[in-house]
Amino acid sequence: MSDSNDLLFYVGKRFLWAVPVLLGASFLSYILIHLAPGDPAQIILGRRATQEQLAQLRQEMALNKPVYVQYWRYLSDAAVGDLGRSYRSQQKVATMIAQRLPYTLQLAVGSLIVALGIGLPTGIYASLNRNEFGDHVSRIVALLGISIPNFWLGLMLILLIAVHVGVVPIYGMTLVTENVLAGFLSTLLPAVALGTALTALIMRMLRGSLLDEINKGYVQTANAYGIAEHEIMYVYVLKNGLLPTITVIGLQLGYLLGGSVVIETVFGIPGIGQMTLDAIFKQDFPVIQGVVLFVATVFVAVNILVDTLYAFLDPRIRLGGEST
Amino acid sequence: MSTVTESTDPDSDRDAHTERDYSTARERVLSQVRQSPLAMIGASIAVFLLLLTVVTLVDRHLLNRTLITTLLHDPYATHPENRLQAPTLVHPFGTDEQGRDILVRVIYGAKTSVIVGVLSVTFASIVGVAIGSVSAYYGRIVDMAGMRLMDVLLSFPAILLAIALMATLGRGLENIILALGVVYVPTFARVTRSEMLSQKEQEYADAARVVGYPDRNIILKELLPNCLTPIIVQATFSIALAIIAEAALSFLGLGVSPPTPTWGMMLSKGKPYITDAWWYMLFPGLAIMVTVLGFNLLGDSLRDALDPQEQGEGRI
């Protein structure tokens, strides 16, 4: 089989695997909200609704039907992008997500840039200067980075920089599509707060996997052949050592999506995270359900993408090697 | 116990090394952990917090807060006249918006973090280890079903799954423990499964099967004890993650109900005063960070001592 066929086969297999997972995820998010206390008809109509009105609405919403019928209805609607309507505003959940998503994406992408921009160079630097001063400093910083709660870091940044230094806003977010500079400034602190844990994780992973690579036989062989050290490092070691780190980054993109709920609350960013939290306090179940299902789908898709990238970079994986 | 555990004589290095290889894994780990200052710091923080938790639990439920009130202040008594005072000798961490001493509330808040961290990880490890070992041991359809179930749980970002579970379960200590427990089950299932798969192929496992041991005994008494190393390392890191997650849930208003002080809730209550009262933001957050740092330091050192190859930290 040719190389590209292998890759296609691998990607196809990966897609098929995602189907049961997504079905499970949709069922879990459905059943979770189904079990939540509170009668949807009562929540929508409020306390003053009469028994007849309640009964009629329950009929319309098929609340009297068995759970699997309701779930099937939800699933077939969700498959065509209809996530139902908010109990409170009667707006379409899919529309609400689409309106809020740009803010969450801007935060997530900003955090990823912070994490990669700081994590990759420091990880490489630390492994090249093992046990020297810079390595020790970066390891301590990384350890602090995985230990600091992101929302507290956000609060401290507001306290230290936004309040005393100024320049960056303390609250809210401007989209870069509206105003590039204001967008950049308003994303800076939240992105640092959310991205720090990922930065630290990348530093730790990369240092570890590069050190593993440096100790492998082929590096000695390359040395013996007289290949320049920087060439060995950047051409061979880095390529192999980056692979496990890519997987970690892929898996942790879910952290950026989930963590945005907390960071959006700290910085008052009107993204899907804050929308979800509002929905929880207002018992607006279709919104919670829609966001949870949407995020799970995005997360699964990103993981397929990362696996594809991994398979593209490392032929051992698509040729049937066990990826653990 | 080995007779020669530490030797100062450089010539006996080889002997000491051989000796070490004959000692049990537990002795080896303990001696390595003792020699690393970072590990000792981590272990001290963890032990201190566990003791503090026990003492505050006794004080709260048996002594009706007399111990802490005698030594420092009452964590629940409000003094509106003292509201938002900057740190002084009487109130080293300052006071909150109801005039309560922040130091004693930070001390009292430790128990929620520690209880949630330890119990949710205990739940996650028991369920995860059960799923992981059964999956690995029986393989085929059982493995397929178990692991796809774990994939479903992993398809949600950790904190979002915890938030959704809290939305269903409602606030409360037991519910946070359950929610975070469920979130961390897949991590333990995966770690156990991969370890069990390699143990299953060992000769002693074949021997146990040939002799006719029942499956349950082979899993629990033969295989599982040899899989514990990475599970313990994972548990240490998971406690750190669970403590951060609990604080985040409390900060969002999805934690335990007031007036029980928790670090996350203190940060949430203090947020409106961020520009006037820096101490209100600083100390509860520092407490979370030091606690989490302690468990991470311990996890790092245990991992280095037990299993230098292992890289996993679970999901953040």
Chai-1 contact restraints between the chains, C-beta under 6 A:
chainA,res_idxA,chainB,res_idxB,connection_type,confidence,min_distance_angstrom,max_distance_angstrom,comment,restraint_id
A,P20,B,R148,contact,1.0,0.0,6.0,A-B,restraint_1
A,V21,B,D151,contact,1.0,0.0,6.0,A-B,restraint_2
A,V21,B,V152,contact,1.0,0.0,6.0,A-B,restraint_3
A,V21,B,S155,contact,1.0,0.0,6.0,A-B,restraint_4
A,G24,B,V152,contact,1.0,0.0,6.0,A-B,restraint_5
A,A25,B,V152,contact,1.0,0.0,6.0,A-B,restraint_6
A,A25,B,S155,contact,1.0,0.0,6.0,A-B,restraint_7
A,L32,B,A164,contact,1.0,0.0,6.0,A-B,restraint_8
A,L32,B,T168,contact,1.0,0.0,6.0,A-B,restraint_9
A,L35,B,T168,contact,1.0,0.0,6.0,A-B,restraint_10
A,A36,B,T168,contact,1.0,0.0,6.0,A-B,restraint_11
A,S147,B,M289,contact,1.0,0.0,6.0,A-B,restraint_12
A,S147,B,V292,contact,1.0,0.0,6.0,A-B,restraint_13
A,S147,B,L293,contact,1.0,0.0,6.0,A-B,restraint_14
A,S147,B,N296,contact,1.0,0.0,6.0,A-B,restraint_15
A,I148,B,M289,contact,1.0,0.0,6.0,A-B,restraint_16
A,P149,B,I244,contact,1.0,0.0,6.0,A-B,restraint_17
A,P149,B,A247,contact,1.0,0.0,6.0,A-B,restraint_18
A,P149,B,I288,contact,1.0,0.0,6.0,A-B,restraint_19
A,F151,B,A248,contact,1.0,0.0,6.0,A-B,restraint_20
A,F151,B,F251,contact,1.0,0.0,6.0,A-B,restraint_21
A,W152,B,G285,contact,1.0,0.0,6.0,A-B,restraint_22
A,L155,B,M281,contact,1.0,0.0,6.0,A-B,restraint_23
A,L159,B,I274,contact,1.0,0.0,6.0,A-B,restraint_24
A,L159,B,W278,contact,1.0,0.0,6.0,A-B,restraint_25
A,L159,B,M281,contact,1.0,0.0,6.0,A-B,restraint_26
A,V163,B,T275,contact,1.0,0.0,6.0,A-B,restraint_27
A,A197,B,I316,contact,1.0,0.0,6.0,A-B,restraint_28
A,G208,B,Q311,contact,1.0,0.0,6.0,A-B,restraint_29
A,G254,B,P157,contact,1.0,0.0,6.0,A-B,restraint_30
A,Y255,B,I316,contact,1.0,0.0,6.0,A-B,restraint_31
A,L257,B,P157,contact,1.0,0.0,6.0,A-B,restraint_32
A,G258,B,P157,contact,1.0,0.0,6.0,A-B,restraint_33
A,G258,B,I159,contact,1.0,0.0,6.0,A-B,restraint_34
A,G258,B,L160,contact,1.0,0.0,6.0,A-B,restraint_35
A,V262,B,A248,contact,1.0,0.0,6.0,A-B,restraint_36
A,I280,B,A167,contact,1.0,0.0,6.0,A-B,restraint_37
A,I288,B,A167,contact,1.0,0.0,6.0,A-B,restraint_38
A,V292,B,A164,contact,1.0,0.0,6.0,A-B,restraint_39
A,V295,B,L160,contact,1.0,0.0,6.0,A-B,restraint_40
A,A296,B,S155,contact,1.0,0.0,6.0,A-B,restraint_41
A,A296,B,F156,contact,1.0,0.0,6.0,A-B,restraint_42
A,F299,B,S155,contact,1.0,0.0,6.0,A-B,restraint_43
A,V300,B,S155,contact,1.0,0.0,6.0,A-B,restraint_44
